[in-house]
Amino acid sequence: MSAPRVRSAPLLLRMRGGWPRAKHVIKHLYRPGERWDLLVPGLPTGLRERALAAGCSCLQRIQNGSDRPERLSSPCARLVQADHEAYYAPAYMHAAETSLAGQRDGVLGNGRRALVGDNGVLVIASDGSDGRPDRVLSAYRPILGHPETRTAEEIREAAFQLWSDKTALAGAPLPEDTEEP
């Protein structure tokens, strides 16, 4: 299966499979505070509970920031893969496409770029500087205080602001060293 082509941009490949993909699905799609339910049609309720029931015992560790690769149970791996294909990948690829149309694609440095889509998904991708095609590395939505009361528009605006802050900092010159009196 070939990766979708993003309009007006070099090929942007979907997130790498295996542990990197599983970690991001578990960390972001299954985190209620990111409110994927506001933008993904047909997203089942209780994603977190479904993952735990499927044996995704690493869910809390990953959502607390663990990057340690873990072996997933077969039911957990199948669920994570299915949810990536049905919900997460379409949302982040849509974000990448609309970010380019809206000129919201900026360099972060260290071989990375940031894009933010009309749907409020912030995508971090490789920039191709290593000679390989650009690839999605992560995709997430900002978490705002009291996420259960936030609207899709509030999350979208927060994502635009976060993208603006990240790309502005990446391009900003370092301040001159000055001696304190």
Biotite code that builds the C-alpha atoms (Angstrom):
import biotite.structure as struc

atoms = struc.array([
    struc.Atom([0.000, 0.000, 0.000], chain_id="A", res_id=1, res_name="MET", atom_name="CA", element="C"),
    struc.Atom([1.445, 3.373, -0.918], chain_id="A", res_id=2, res_name="SER", atom_name="CA", element="C"),
    struc.Atom([1.346, 6.375, 1.383], chain_id="A", res_id=3, res_name="ALA", atom_name="CA", element="C"),
    struc.Atom([-0.991, 9.216, 0.462], chain_id="A", res_id=4, res_name="PRO", atom_name="CA", element="C"),
    struc.Atom([0.554, 12.169, -1.344], chain_id="A", res_id=5, res_name="ARG", atom_name="CA", element="C"),
    struc.Atom([0.087, 15.567, 0.248], chain_id="A", res_id=6, res_name="VAL", atom_name="CA", element="C"),
    struc.Atom([-0.964, 18.300, -2.170], chain_id="A", res_id=7, res_name="ARG", atom_name="CA", element="C"),
    struc.Atom([1.659, 20.961, -3.012], chain_id="A", res_id=8, res_name="SER", atom_name="CA", element="C"),
    struc.Atom([4.369, 19.188, -1.065], chain_id="A", res_id=9, res_name="ALA", atom_name="CA", element="C"),
    struc.Atom([6.902, 16.452, -1.425], chain_id="A", res_id=10, res_name="PRO", atom_name="CA", element="C"),
    struc.Atom([5.710, 13.033, -0.443], chain_id="A", res_id=11, res_name="LEU", atom_name="CA", element="C"),
    struc.Atom([4.765, 12.942, 3.248], chain_id="A", res_id=12, res_name="LEU", atom_name="CA", element="C"),
    struc.Atom([4.739, 9.399, 4.490], chain_id="A", res_id=13, res_name="LEU", atom_name="CA", element="C"),
    struc.Atom([2.498, 8.210, 7.277], chain_id="A", res_id=14, res_name="ARG", atom_name="CA", element="C"),
    struc.Atom([3.933, 7.466, 10.678], chain_id="A", res_id=15, res_name="MET", atom_name="CA", element="C"),
    struc.Atom([6.401, 4.575, 10.812], chain_id="A", res_id=16, res_name="ARG", atom_name="CA", element="C"),
    struc.Atom([4.827, 1.291, 11.945], chain_id="A", res_id=17, res_name="GLY", atom_name="CA", element="C"),
    struc.Atom([5.709, -0.825, 14.929], chain_id="A", res_id=18, res_name="GLY", atom_name="CA", element="C"),
    struc.Atom([6.489, 0.663, 18.319], chain_id="A", res_id=19, res_name="TRP", atom_name="CA", element="C"),
    struc.Atom([6.750, 4.349, 17.200], chain_id="A", res_id=20, res_name="PRO", atom_name="CA", element="C"),
    struc.Atom([3.244, 4.233, 15.738], chain_id="A", res_id=21, res_name="ARG", atom_name="CA", element="C"),
    struc.Atom([1.752, 2.274, 18.638], chain_id="A", res_id=22, res_name="ALA", atom_name="CA", element="C"),
    struc.Atom([3.275, 4.667, 21.162], chain_id="A", res_id=23, res_name="LYS", atom_name="CA", element="C"),
    struc.Atom([1.743, 7.718, 19.466], chain_id="A", res_id=24, res_name="HIS", atom_name="CA", element="C"),
    struc.Atom([-1.707, 6.165, 19.085], chain_id="A", res_id=25, res_name="VAL", atom_name="CA", element="C"),
    struc.Atom([-1.689, 5.188, 22.764], chain_id="A", res_id=26, res_name="ILE", atom_name="CA", element="C"),
    struc.Atom([-0.208, 8.489, 23.924], chain_id="A", res_id=27, res_name="LYS", atom_name="CA", element="C"),
    struc.Atom([-2.389, 10.826, 21.894], chain_id="A", res_id=28, res_name="HIS", atom_name="CA", element="C"),
    struc.Atom([-5.505, 9.215, 20.375], chain_id="A", res_id=29, res_name="LEU", atom_name="CA", element="C"),
    struc.Atom([-6.348, 7.435, 23.637], chain_id="A", res_id=30, res_name="TYR", atom_name="CA", element="C"),
    struc.Atom([-5.816, 10.569, 25.783], chain_id="A", res_id=31, res_name="ARG", atom_name="CA", element="C"),
    struc.Atom([-9.276, 12.016, 26.522], chain_id="A", res_id=32, res_name="PRO", atom_name="CA", element="C"),
    struc.Atom([-7.909, 15.536, 27.052], chain_id="A", res_id=33, res_name="GLY", atom_name="CA", element="C"),
    struc.Atom([-6.856, 15.835, 23.402], chain_id="A", res_id=34, res_name="GLU", atom_name="CA", element="C"),
    struc.Atom([-10.537, 15.632, 22.395], chain_id="A", res_id=35, res_name="ARG", atom_name="CA", element="C"),
    struc.Atom([-10.157, 13.671, 19.148], chain_id="A", res_id=36, res_name="TRP", atom_name="CA", element="C"),
    struc.Atom([-13.884, 13.016, 19.511], chain_id="A", res_id=37, res_name="ASP", atom_name="CA", element="C"),
    struc.Atom([-14.522, 16.591, 18.331], chain_id="A", res_id=38, res_name="LEU", atom_name="CA", element="C"),
    struc.Atom([-12.960, 16.005, 14.919], chain_id="A", res_id=39, res_name="LEU", atom_name="CA", element="C"),
    struc.Atom([-13.019, 12.308, 14.020], chain_id="A", res_id=40, res_name="VAL", atom_name="CA", element="C"),
    struc.Atom([-16.374, 11.080, 12.681], chain_id="A", res_id=41, res_name="PRO", atom_name="CA", element="C"),
    struc.Atom([-17.381, 7.705, 14.073], chain_id="A", res_id=42, res_name="GLY", atom_name="CA", element="C"),
    struc.Atom([-14.733, 7.679, 16.800], chain_id="A", res_id=43, res_name="LEU", atom_name="CA", element="C"),
    struc.Atom([-15.931, 5.170, 19.398], chain_id="A", res_id=44, res_name="PRO", atom_name="CA", element="C"),
    struc.Atom([-16.462, 6.415, 22.922], chain_id="A", res_id=45, res_name="THR", atom_name="CA", element="C"),
    struc.Atom([-14.279, 5.055, 25.691], chain_id="A", res_id=46, res_name="GLY", atom_name="CA", element="C"),
    struc.Atom([-11.117, 4.579, 23.629], chain_id="A", res_id=47, res_name="LEU", atom_name="CA", element="C"),
    struc.Atom([-9.026, 4.409, 26.776], chain_id="A", res_id=48, res_name="ARG", atom_name="CA", element="C"),
    struc.Atom([-11.247, 1.728, 28.283], chain_id="A", res_id=49, res_name="GLU", atom_name="CA", element="C"),
    struc.Atom([-11.236, -0.264, 25.019], chain_id="A", res_id=50, res_name="ARG", atom_name="CA", element="C"),
    struc.Atom([-7.427, -0.170, 24.987], chain_id="A", res_id=51, res_name="ALA", atom_name="CA", element="C"),
    struc.Atom([-7.186, -1.348, 28.580], chain_id="A", res_id=52, res_name="LEU", atom_name="CA", element="C"),
    struc.Atom([-9.698, -4.129, 27.898], chain_id="A", res_id=53, res_name="ALA", atom_name="CA", element="C"),
    struc.Atom([-7.554, -5.208, 24.918], chain_id="A", res_id=54, res_name="ALA", atom_name="CA", element="C"),
    struc.Atom([-4.548, -5.585, 27.204], chain_id="A", res_id=55, res_name="GLY", atom_name="CA", element="C"),
    struc.Atom([-2.763, -2.293, 26.540], chain_id="A", res_id=56, res_name="CYS", atom_name="CA", element="C"),
    struc.Atom([-1.275, -2.330, 30.029], chain_id="A", res_id=57, res_name="SER", atom_name="CA", element="C"),
    struc.Atom([1.376, 0.260, 29.099], chain_id="A", res_id=58, res_name="CYS", atom_name="CA", element="C"),
    struc.Atom([-1.220, 2.985, 28.448], chain_id="A", res_id=59, res_name="LEU", atom_name="CA", element="C"),
    struc.Atom([-0.684, 4.945, 31.662], chain_id="A", res_id=60, res_name="GLN", atom_name="CA", element="C"),
    struc.Atom([3.124, 4.708, 31.469], chain_id="A", res_id=61, res_name="ARG", atom_name="CA", element="C"),
    struc.Atom([3.129, 6.003, 27.896], chain_id="A", res_id=62, res_name="ILE", atom_name="CA", element="C"),
    struc.Atom([0.694, 8.823, 28.680], chain_id="A", res_id=63, res_name="GLN", atom_name="CA", element="C"),
    struc.Atom([2.956, 9.781, 31.596], chain_id="A", res_id=64, res_name="ASN", atom_name="CA", element="C"),
    struc.Atom([5.887, 10.164, 29.183], chain_id="A", res_id=65, res_name="GLY", atom_name="CA", element="C"),
    struc.Atom([7.629, 6.780, 29.050], chain_id="A", res_id=66, res_name="SER", atom_name="CA", element="C"),
    struc.Atom([9.464, 6.238, 25.748], chain_id="A", res_id=67, res_name="ASP", atom_name="CA", element="C"),
    struc.Atom([10.661, 2.755, 26.675], chain_id="A", res_id=68, res_name="ARG", atom_name="CA", element="C"),
    struc.Atom([9.628, 0.335, 23.920], chain_id="A", res_id=69, res_name="PRO", atom_name="CA", element="C"),
    struc.Atom([7.223, -2.310, 25.176], chain_id="A", res_id=70, res_name="GLU", atom_name="CA", element="C"),
    struc.Atom([5.892, -5.499, 23.671], chain_id="A", res_id=71, res_name="ARG", atom_name="CA", element="C"),
    struc.Atom([2.145, -5.203, 23.155], chain_id="A", res_id=72, res_name="LEU", atom_name="CA", element="C"),
    struc.Atom([-0.211, -8.110, 23.584], chain_id="A", res_id=73, res_name="SER", atom_name="CA", element="C"),
    struc.Atom([-1.693, -9.339, 20.290], chain_id="A", res_id=74, res_name="SER", atom_name="CA", element="C"),
    struc.Atom([-5.181, -7.933, 21.034], chain_id="A", res_id=75, res_name="PRO", atom_name="CA", element="C"),
    struc.Atom([-3.676, -4.566, 22.006], chain_id="A", res_id=76, res_name="CYS", atom_name="CA", element="C"),
    struc.Atom([-1.476, -4.428, 18.889], chain_id="A", res_id=77, res_name="ALA", atom_name="CA", element="C"),
    struc.Atom([-4.452, -5.262, 16.647], chain_id="A", res_id=78, res_name="ARG", atom_name="CA", element="C"),
    struc.Atom([-6.610, -2.577, 18.263], chain_id="A", res_id=79, res_name="LEU", atom_name="CA", element="C"),
    struc.Atom([-3.894, 0.071, 18.053], chain_id="A", res_id=80, res_name="VAL", atom_name="CA", element="C"),
    struc.Atom([-3.235, -0.745, 14.375], chain_id="A", res_id=81, res_name="GLN", atom_name="CA", element="C"),
    struc.Atom([-6.948, -0.682, 13.526], chain_id="A", res_id=82, res_name="ALA", atom_name="CA", element="C"),
    struc.Atom([-7.479, 2.623, 15.362], chain_id="A", res_id=83, res_name="ASP", atom_name="CA", element="C"),
    struc.Atom([-4.450, 4.141, 13.609], chain_id="A", res_id=84, res_name="HIS", atom_name="CA", element="C"),
    struc.Atom([-5.836, 3.207, 10.203], chain_id="A", res_id=85, res_name="GLU", atom_name="CA", element="C"),
    struc.Atom([-9.450, 4.176, 10.910], chain_id="A", res_id=86, res_name="ALA", atom_name="CA", element="C"),
    struc.Atom([-9.049, 7.361, 12.972], chain_id="A", res_id=87, res_name="TYR", atom_name="CA", element="C"),
    struc.Atom([-5.548, 8.665, 13.758], chain_id="A", res_id=88, res_name="TYR", atom_name="CA", element="C"),
    struc.Atom([-3.875, 8.513, 10.310], chain_id="A", res_id=89, res_name="ALA", atom_name="CA", element="C"),
    struc.Atom([-6.804, 10.092, 8.428], chain_id="A", res_id=90, res_name="PRO", atom_name="CA", element="C"),
    struc.Atom([-6.872, 12.951, 10.969], chain_id="A", res_id=91, res_name="ALA", atom_name="CA", element="C"),
    struc.Atom([-3.146, 13.691, 10.845], chain_id="A", res_id=92, res_name="TYR", atom_name="CA", element="C"),
    struc.Atom([-2.906, 13.333, 7.060], chain_id="A", res_id=93, res_name="MET", atom_name="CA", element="C"),
    struc.Atom([-5.852, 15.742, 6.706], chain_id="A", res_id=94, res_name="HIS", atom_name="CA", element="C"),
    struc.Atom([-4.014, 18.125, 9.046], chain_id="A", res_id=95, res_name="ALA", atom_name="CA", element="C"),
    struc.Atom([-0.867, 17.911, 6.910], chain_id="A", res_id=96, res_name="ALA", atom_name="CA", element="C"),
    struc.Atom([-2.810, 18.594, 3.719], chain_id="A", res_id=97, res_name="GLU", atom_name="CA", element="C"),
    struc.Atom([-4.757, 21.573, 5.086], chain_id="A", res_id=98, res_name="THR", atom_name="CA", element="C"),
    struc.Atom([-1.668, 23.014, 6.788], chain_id="A", res_id=99, res_name="SER", atom_name="CA", element="C"),
    struc.Atom([0.036, 23.321, 3.433], chain_id="A", res_id=100, res_name="LEU", atom_name="CA", element="C"),
    struc.Atom([-2.991, 24.958, 1.833], chain_id="A", res_id=101, res_name="ALA", atom_name="CA", element="C"),
    struc.Atom([-3.104, 27.404, 4.761], chain_id="A", res_id=102, res_name="GLY", atom_name="CA", element="C"),
    struc.Atom([0.673, 27.957, 4.696], chain_id="A", res_id=103, res_name="GLN", atom_name="CA", element="C"),
    struc.Atom([1.091, 26.612, 8.216], chain_id="A", res_id=104, res_name="ARG", atom_name="CA", element="C"),
    struc.Atom([4.230, 24.543, 7.648], chain_id="A", res_id=105, res_name="ASP", atom_name="CA", element="C"),
    struc.Atom([7.354, 25.678, 9.477], chain_id="A", res_id=106, res_name="GLY", atom_name="CA", element="C"),
    struc.Atom([10.874, 24.475, 10.118], chain_id="A", res_id=107, res_name="VAL", atom_name="CA", element="C"),
    struc.Atom([11.772, 23.397, 13.643], chain_id="A", res_id=108, res_name="LEU", atom_name="CA", element="C"),
    struc.Atom([15.415, 22.477, 13.035], chain_id="A", res_id=109, res_name="GLY", atom_name="CA", element="C"),
    struc.Atom([17.125, 19.163, 13.785], chain_id="A", res_id=110, res_name="ASN", atom_name="CA", element="C"),
    struc.Atom([15.553, 17.668, 10.666], chain_id="A", res_id=111, res_name="GLY", atom_name="CA", element="C"),
    struc.Atom([11.978, 18.417, 11.752], chain_id="A", res_id=112, res_name="ARG", atom_name="CA", element="C"),
    struc.Atom([9.104, 20.565, 10.684], chain_id="A", res_id=113, res_name="ARG", atom_name="CA", element="C"),
    struc.Atom([5.767, 21.445, 12.260], chain_id="A", res_id=114, res_name="ALA", atom_name="CA", element="C"),
    struc.Atom([2.426, 21.631, 10.489], chain_id="A", res_id=115, res_name="LEU", atom_name="CA", element="C"),
    struc.Atom([-0.984, 22.475, 11.893], chain_id="A", res_id=116, res_name="VAL", atom_name="CA", element="C"),
    struc.Atom([-4.188, 21.610, 10.110], chain_id="A", res_id=117, res_name="GLY", atom_name="CA", element="C"),
    struc.Atom([-7.599, 23.181, 9.977], chain_id="A", res_id=118, res_name="ASP", atom_name="CA", element="C"),
    struc.Atom([-8.750, 20.408, 12.320], chain_id="A", res_id=119, res_name="ASN", atom_name="CA", element="C"),
    struc.Atom([-6.437, 21.527, 15.151], chain_id="A", res_id=120, res_name="GLY", atom_name="CA", element="C"),
    struc.Atom([-3.986, 18.642, 14.844], chain_id="A", res_id=121, res_name="VAL", atom_name="CA", element="C"),
    struc.Atom([-0.333, 19.587, 15.207], chain_id="A", res_id=122, res_name="LEU", atom_name="CA", element="C"),
    struc.Atom([1.905, 17.335, 13.108], chain_id="A", res_id=123, res_name="VAL", atom_name="CA", element="C"),
    struc.Atom([5.641, 16.974, 13.621], chain_id="A", res_id=124, res_name="ILE", atom_name="CA", element="C"),
    struc.Atom([7.344, 15.510, 10.552], chain_id="A", res_id=125, res_name="ALA", atom_name="CA", element="C"),
    struc.Atom([10.851, 14.905, 9.311], chain_id="A", res_id=126, res_name="SER", atom_name="CA", element="C"),
    struc.Atom([11.945, 17.513, 6.783], chain_id="A", res_id=127, res_name="ASP", atom_name="CA", element="C"),
    struc.Atom([13.813, 15.308, 4.313], chain_id="A", res_id=128, res_name="GLY", atom_name="CA", element="C"),
    struc.Atom([17.190, 16.852, 5.146], chain_id="A", res_id=129, res_name="SER", atom_name="CA", element="C"),
    struc.Atom([18.586, 13.347, 5.689], chain_id="A", res_id=130, res_name="ASP", atom_name="CA", element="C"),
    struc.Atom([17.776, 12.419, 2.083], chain_id="A", res_id=131, res_name="GLY", atom_name="CA", element="C"),
    struc.Atom([14.773, 10.277, 2.982], chain_id="A", res_id=132, res_name="ARG", atom_name="CA", element="C"),
    struc.Atom([11.162, 11.254, 2.229], chain_id="A", res_id=133, res_name="PRO", atom_name="CA", element="C"),
    struc.Atom([9.372, 13.404, 4.766], chain_id="A", res_id=134, res_name="ASP", atom_name="CA", element="C"),
    struc.Atom([7.499, 11.297, 7.313], chain_id="A", res_id=135, res_name="ARG", atom_name="CA", element="C"),
    struc.Atom([5.017, 12.034, 10.096], chain_id="A", res_id=136, res_name="VAL", atom_name="CA", element="C"),
    struc.Atom([6.764, 11.567, 13.450], chain_id="A", res_id=137, res_name="LEU", atom_name="CA", element="C"),
    struc.Atom([3.976, 12.628, 15.807], chain_id="A", res_id=138, res_name="SER", atom_name="CA", element="C"),
    struc.Atom([0.513, 14.142, 15.758], chain_id="A", res_id=139, res_name="ALA", atom_name="CA", element="C"),
    struc.Atom([-1.330, 15.597, 18.712], chain_id="A", res_id=140, res_name="TYR", atom_name="CA", element="C"),
    struc.Atom([-3.853, 18.136, 19.885], chain_id="A", res_id=141, res_name="ARG", atom_name="CA", element="C"),
    struc.Atom([-3.154, 20.666, 22.635], chain_id="A", res_id=142, res_name="PRO", atom_name="CA", element="C"),
    struc.Atom([-4.728, 19.955, 25.992], chain_id="A", res_id=143, res_name="ILE", atom_name="CA", element="C"),
    struc.Atom([-6.465, 22.960, 27.506], chain_id="A", res_id=144, res_name="LEU", atom_name="CA", element="C"),
    struc.Atom([-7.672, 23.366, 31.080], chain_id="A", res_id=145, res_name="GLY", atom_name="CA", element="C"),
    struc.Atom([-10.962, 21.531, 31.635], chain_id="A", res_id=146, res_name="HIS", atom_name="CA", element="C"),
    struc.Atom([-10.779, 19.749, 28.255], chain_id="A", res_id=147, res_name="PRO", atom_name="CA", element="C"),
    struc.Atom([-14.273, 18.286, 28.659], chain_id="A", res_id=148, res_name="GLU", atom_name="CA", element="C"),
    struc.Atom([-15.761, 21.782, 28.209], chain_id="A", res_id=149, res_name="THR", atom_name="CA", element="C"),
    struc.Atom([-13.560, 22.897, 25.287], chain_id="A", res_id=150, res_name="ARG", atom_name="CA", element="C"),
    struc.Atom([-14.941, 23.355, 21.823], chain_id="A", res_id=151, res_name="THR", atom_name="CA", element="C"),
    struc.Atom([-13.335, 22.243, 18.579], chain_id="A", res_id=152, res_name="ALA", atom_name="CA", element="C"),
    struc.Atom([-12.721, 25.908, 17.725], chain_id="A", res_id=153, res_name="GLU", atom_name="CA", element="C"),
    struc.Atom([-10.900, 26.582, 21.021], chain_id="A", res_id=154, res_name="GLU", atom_name="CA", element="C"),
    struc.Atom([-8.650, 23.578, 20.478], chain_id="A", res_id=155, res_name="ILE", atom_name="CA", element="C"),
    struc.Atom([-8.019, 24.611, 16.875], chain_id="A", res_id=156, res_name="ARG", atom_name="CA", element="C"),
    struc.Atom([-7.017, 28.128, 17.941], chain_id="A", res_id=157, res_name="GLU", atom_name="CA", element="C"),
    struc.Atom([-4.734, 26.716, 20.653], chain_id="A", res_id=158, res_name="ALA", atom_name="CA", element="C"),
    struc.Atom([-3.099, 24.440, 18.052], chain_id="A", res_id=159, res_name="ALA", atom_name="CA", element="C"),
    struc.Atom([-2.528, 27.404, 15.709], chain_id="A", res_id=160, res_name="PHE", atom_name="CA", element="C"),
    struc.Atom([-0.941, 29.366, 18.572], chain_id="A", res_id=161, res_name="GLN", atom_name="CA", element="C"),
    struc.Atom([1.249, 26.440, 19.604], chain_id="A", res_id=162, res_name="LEU", atom_name="CA", element="C"),
    struc.Atom([2.411, 25.994, 16.003], chain_id="A", res_id=163, res_name="TRP", atom_name="CA", element="C"),
    struc.Atom([3.156, 29.710, 15.741], chain_id="A", res_id=164, res_name="SER", atom_name="CA", element="C"),
    struc.Atom([5.159, 29.658, 18.977], chain_id="A", res_id=165, res_name="ASP", atom_name="CA", element="C"),
    struc.Atom([7.144, 26.547, 17.986], chain_id="A", res_id=166, res_name="LYS", atom_name="CA", element="C"),
    struc.Atom([8.057, 27.796, 14.521], chain_id="A", res_id=167, res_name="THR", atom_name="CA", element="C"),
    struc.Atom([8.843, 31.339, 15.707], chain_id="A", res_id=168, res_name="ALA", atom_name="CA", element="C"),
    struc.Atom([11.226, 30.007, 18.350], chain_id="A", res_id=169, res_name="LEU", atom_name="CA", element="C"),
    struc.Atom([12.919, 27.711, 15.838], chain_id="A", res_id=170, res_name="ALA", atom_name="CA", element="C"),
    struc.Atom([13.697, 30.620, 13.520], chain_id="A", res_id=171, res_name="GLY", atom_name="CA", element="C"),
    struc.Atom([14.579, 33.194, 16.145], chain_id="A", res_id=172, res_name="ALA", atom_name="CA", element="C"),
    struc.Atom([18.211, 34.221, 16.475], chain_id="A", res_id=173, res_name="PRO", atom_name="CA", element="C"),
    struc.Atom([19.812, 33.624, 19.822], chain_id="A", res_id=174, res_name="LEU", atom_name="CA", element="C"),
    struc.Atom([20.130, 36.788, 21.887], chain_id="A", res_id=175, res_name="PRO", atom_name="CA", element="C"),
    struc.Atom([23.552, 38.399, 22.086], chain_id="A", res_id=176, res_name="GLU", atom_name="CA", element="C"),
    struc.Atom([25.490, 37.672, 25.231], chain_id="A", res_id=177, res_name="ASP", atom_name="CA", element="C"),
    struc.Atom([25.713, 40.761, 27.332], chain_id="A", res_id=178, res_name="THR", atom_name="CA", element="C"),
    struc.Atom([27.655, 41.243, 30.452], chain_id="A", res_id=179, res_name="GLU", atom_name="CA", element="C"),
    struc.Atom([25.694, 42.090, 33.513], chain_id="A", res_id=180, res_name="GLU", atom_name="CA", element="C"),
    struc.Atom([26.932, 45.231, 35.306], chain_id="A", res_id=181, res_name="PRO", atom_name="CA", element="C"),
])
